[in-house]
């Protein structure tokens, strides 16, 4: 489970609530769940009892030819026997909120933060040495993850049998891409054309890109951008629309089981 938001560590939102409840539901169904998210500066380490995992820390993540140390911290999710792994870096997260200043201005380096986080997730799971059956990405900040797994890390055996699910929430930023996004986001000798799906008529559409590389999708919003909405309308893979009803957790669980009964087609 890879998410940009999670209750109780970030403000309660549709995404943070869904990820919190879904993770516990999957665990209660007998699945082993690990959650990864950014360690935003608004997360109180003392209150939530975060501590560094030395054996996982110490890696450097390259973004635009610069090295950024990756620190991994962990906490137990309250009310569940489940580990939450926080990906931290002073340049990207220390003393800063999620995506914008208190005045509502998007951080100029949101694209770099996204690249760092998505690449850091892959490298952290590799350190786990734990091949996931499902990688479920929630929200625009995770949108590069399916693309990276299917391109830059396509030879990595750990993800060979992983089903990639992307949950679209529609709250994507309008000003998070710099002019040099393609050059920065093409890691591990990726060709820039691999990121073509992240643009619609020249305009950025993170969720359209994530959907292009995913094996299944969950739509939790009616306000997707045009490209993502078109992708969903023409979707020919497993698709679930979040009902908003009290039964949604069972609907997600049934969706997981149906997906896991299928073979991954690369």
C-alpha positions as CSV (number, residue, x, y, z in Angstrom):
1,X,0.0,0.0,0.0
2,X,1.6,3.2,-1.2
3,X,-0.1,6.5,-0.3
4,X,0.4,10.2,0.0
5,X,-2.0,10.4,2.9
6,X,-3.0,8.2,5.8
7,X,-5.2,8.7,8.9
8,X,-4.1,9.5,11.6
9,X,-0.7,10.9,10.3
10,X,-2.2,13.4,7.9
11,X,-5.4,15.4,7.9
12,X,-8.5,13.3,7.4
13,X,-9.4,13.1,3.7
14,X,-11.2,10.6,1.5
15,X,-7.8,9.1,0.6
16,X,-6.4,9.0,4.1
17,X,-9.6,7.4,5.4
18,X,-9.9,4.8,2.7
19,X,-6.3,3.7,3.0
20,X,-6.6,3.4,6.8
21,X,-9.7,1.3,6.7
22,X,-8.8,-0.8,3.7
23,X,-5.4,-1.8,5.1
24,X,-7.0,-3.1,8.3
25,X,-9.7,-4.9,6.3
26,X,-7.1,-6.7,4.1
27,X,-5.1,-7.6,7.2
28,X,-8.2,-9.0,8.9
29,X,-8.8,-11.1,5.7
30,X,-5.4,-12.7,6.2
31,X,-3.2,-10.6,3.9
32,X,0.1,-9.3,5.0
33,X,0.1,-5.5,4.5
34,X,2.9,-3.0,4.5
35,X,2.2,0.7,4.1
36,X,4.7,3.3,2.7
37,X,4.2,7.1,2.7
38,X,6.2,10.3,2.8
39,X,7.3,11.6,6.2
40,X,5.9,15.0,5.8
41,X,7.1,17.6,8.3
42,X,3.7,18.0,9.8
43,X,3.8,14.4,11.1
44,X,4.7,14.4,14.8
45,X,7.4,11.8,15.4
46,X,7.1,11.7,19.2
47,X,3.3,11.5,19.2
48,X,3.2,8.7,16.6
49,X,6.3,7.0,17.9
50,X,8.3,7.0,14.7
51,X,11.8,5.6,14.9
52,X,14.5,5.1,12.2
53,X,15.1,1.7,10.7
54,X,18.8,1.6,10.3
55,X,19.0,-1.5,8.2
56,X,16.8,0.2,5.6
57,X,18.2,3.7,5.7
58,X,21.4,4.9,4.2
59,X,20.5,4.7,0.5
60,X,20.9,7.7,-1.8
61,X,18.1,8.4,-4.3
62,X,19.2,10.3,-7.5
63,X,16.9,13.0,-8.7
64,X,18.1,15.1,-11.7
65,X,21.7,14.0,-11.1
66,X,21.7,15.0,-7.4
67,X,22.0,12.5,-4.6
68,X,19.4,12.7,-1.8
69,X,19.8,10.5,1.4
70,X,16.8,8.3,2.0
71,X,15.9,7.8,5.7
72,X,13.3,5.1,6.6
73,X,11.3,5.5,9.7
74,X,8.6,3.1,11.0
75,X,5.6,3.2,13.3
76,X,2.8,0.8,14.2
77,X,-0.6,1.8,12.9
78,X,-2.8,2.5,15.9
79,X,-5.4,-0.2,16.4
80,X,-3.7,-2.6,14.0
81,X,-0.7,-4.8,14.0
82,X,0.7,-3.3,10.9
83,X,3.8,-1.4,10.0
84,X,3.8,2.0,8.3
85,X,7.1,3.0,6.7
86,X,7.9,6.7,6.3
87,X,10.3,7.8,3.6
88,X,12.1,10.9,4.8
89,X,14.6,13.4,3.4
90,X,15.4,16.8,4.9
91,X,15.5,18.7,1.6
92,X,12.0,17.5,0.5
93,X,10.0,17.0,3.7
94,X,11.6,18.6,6.9
95,X,9.4,21.3,8.3
96,X,7.0,21.2,5.3
97,X,3.4,20.2,4.9
98,X,2.0,18.0,2.2
99,X,1.9,19.8,-1.1
100,X,1.5,23.6,-0.5
101,X,2.4,26.4,1.8
102,X,0.0,27.7,4.4
103,X,-0.9,30.4,1.9
104,X,-1.9,27.7,-0.6
105,X,1.1,28.0,-3.0
106,X,2.2,24.7,-4.4
107,X,5.8,23.8,-3.5
108,X,8.0,24.5,-6.6
109,X,9.8,21.1,-6.1
110,X,6.6,18.9,-5.9
111,X,7.7,17.1,-9.0
112,X,11.1,16.3,-7.5
113,X,9.4,15.2,-4.3
114,X,7.2,12.8,-6.2
115,X,10.2,11.4,-8.2
116,X,12.2,10.9,-4.9
117,X,9.2,9.2,-3.2
118,X,8.3,6.9,-6.0
119,X,11.8,5.8,-6.7
120,X,12.4,5.5,-2.9
121,X,9.4,3.2,-2.6
122,X,10.8,0.8,-5.1
123,X,14.3,0.8,-3.6
124,X,12.8,0.3,-0.1
125,X,10.7,-2.7,-1.2
126,X,13.8,-4.2,-2.8
127,X,15.5,-3.9,0.6
128,X,12.6,-5.6,2.2
129,X,13.3,-8.6,-0.1
130,X,9.6,-9.2,0.0
131,X,7.8,-9.7,-3.4
132,X,4.4,-8.1,-3.2
133,X,1.3,-9.7,-4.9
134,X,-0.3,-6.3,-5.1
135,X,1.1,-2.8,-5.2
136,X,-1.8,-0.4,-4.6
137,X,-0.9,3.3,-5.2
138,X,-3.2,6.0,-3.9
139,X,-3.1,9.6,-5.1
140,X,-1.2,11.7,-7.6
141,X,2.1,11.7,-5.6
142,X,2.3,7.9,-6.2
143,X,1.5,8.2,-9.9
144,X,5.0,7.6,-11.2
145,X,5.2,4.3,-9.3
146,X,3.4,2.0,-11.9
147,X,5.5,3.6,-14.7
148,X,8.7,3.0,-12.9
149,X,7.9,-0.6,-12.0
150,X,6.9,-1.4,-15.6
151,X,9.8,0.4,-17.3
152,X,12.9,1.4,-15.2
153,X,12.5,-1.7,-12.9
154,X,11.0,-4.1,-15.4
155,X,13.9,-6.6,-15.0
156,X,13.5,-6.6,-11.2
157,X,12.3,-10.1,-10.2
158,X,10.7,-8.8,-7.0
159,X,7.9,-7.1,-8.9
160,X,7.5,-9.7,-11.7
161,X,4.2,-11.1,-10.4
162,X,2.8,-7.9,-8.8
163,X,-0.6,-6.6,-9.8
164,X,-0.5,-2.8,-10.0
165,X,-3.6,-1.0,-8.8
166,X,-4.0,2.8,-9.0
167,X,-6.7,4.7,-7.1
168,X,-7.6,8.0,-8.7
169,X,-8.9,10.8,-6.4
170,X,-8.8,13.7,-8.8
171,X,-7.1,16.2,-6.5
172,X,-4.0,16.6,-8.8
173,X,-2.0,19.8,-8.6
174,X,-2.0,22.3,-11.5
175,X,1.5,23.7,-11.0
176,X,3.6,20.8,-9.8
177,X,5.6,20.2,-13.0
178,X,8.6,22.1,-14.0
179,X,9.7,22.6,-17.6
180,X,12.4,19.9,-17.1
181,X,10.1,17.3,-15.6
182,X,10.7,14.7,-18.4
183,X,14.4,14.9,-18.0
184,X,14.2,14.6,-14.2
185,X,11.7,11.8,-14.0
186,X,13.4,9.5,-16.6
187,X,15.4,7.4,-14.2
188,X,17.6,4.3,-14.8
189,X,18.1,5.0,-18.5
190,X,14.3,5.3,-19.2
191,X,13.4,6.8,-22.5
192,X,11.5,10.1,-22.2
193,X,8.8,8.7,-24.4
194,X,7.9,6.3,-21.5
195,X,6.4,9.4,-19.8
196,X,4.2,10.5,-22.8
197,X,1.1,9.1,-21.0
198,X,1.6,11.7,-18.3
199,X,0.6,14.5,-20.7
200,X,-2.7,15.2,-22.4
201,X,-2.5,17.7,-25.2
202,X,0.8,19.0,-23.7
203,X,-0.8,19.5,-20.3
204,X,0.3,17.3,-17.3
205,X,-2.2,14.6,-16.2
206,X,-0.5,12.5,-13.5
207,X,-3.4,10.1,-13.1
208,X,-3.7,9.4,-16.9
209,X,-0.1,8.3,-16.7
210,X,-0.5,6.1,-13.7
211,X,-3.5,4.4,-15.3
212,X,-1.6,3.7,-18.5
213,X,0.8,1.5,-16.6
214,X,-1.6,-0.1,-14.1
215,X,-3.3,-3.5,-14.2
216,X,-6.4,-2.3,-12.5
217,X,-8.0,0.9,-11.3
218,X,-10.2,2.3,-8.6
219,X,-12.0,5.6,-9.2
220,X,-12.8,7.5,-6.0
221,X,-13.8,10.8,-7.6
222,X,-16.0,12.3,-10.3
223,X,-13.6,15.2,-10.9
224,X,-10.8,13.5,-12.8
225,X,-8.9,15.5,-15.4
226,X,-9.9,15.1,-19.0
227,X,-7.2,12.6,-19.9
228,X,-7.7,10.4,-16.8
229,X,-11.5,10.5,-17.3
230,X,-11.0,9.4,-20.9
231,X,-8.7,6.6,-19.8
232,X,-11.4,5.3,-17.4
233,X,-14.1,5.6,-20.0
234,X,-12.2,3.4,-22.4
235,X,-10.8,1.1,-19.7
236,X,-10.7,-2.6,-20.6
237,X,-9.0,-3.9,-17.5
238,X,-10.5,-4.5,-14.0
239,X,-12.2,-1.3,-12.7
240,X,-14.0,-0.5,-9.5
241,X,-15.9,2.7,-8.8
242,X,-15.8,3.7,-5.2
243,X,-19.5,3.6,-4.1
244,X,-19.2,5.7,-1.0
245,X,-21.6,3.2,0.7
246,X,-20.9,1.5,4.0
247,X,-20.2,-1.7,2.0
248,X,-17.2,-0.2,0.1
249,X,-14.6,-2.2,2.1
250,X,-16.2,-5.5,1.1
251,X,-16.3,-4.2,-2.5
252,X,-12.6,-3.5,-2.4
253,X,-11.9,-6.9,-0.8
254,X,-13.8,-8.7,-3.5
255,X,-12.0,-6.6,-6.1
256,X,-8.6,-7.7,-4.7
257,X,-9.6,-11.4,-4.7
258,X,-10.8,-11.2,-8.3
259,X,-7.6,-9.6,-9.3
260,X,-5.4,-12.0,-7.5
261,X,-7.1,-14.9,-9.3
262,X,-5.7,-13.6,-12.6
263,X,-2.2,-13.8,-13.9
264,X,-0.1,-10.7,-14.5
265,X,0.2,-9.8,-18.2
266,X,3.3,-7.8,-18.8
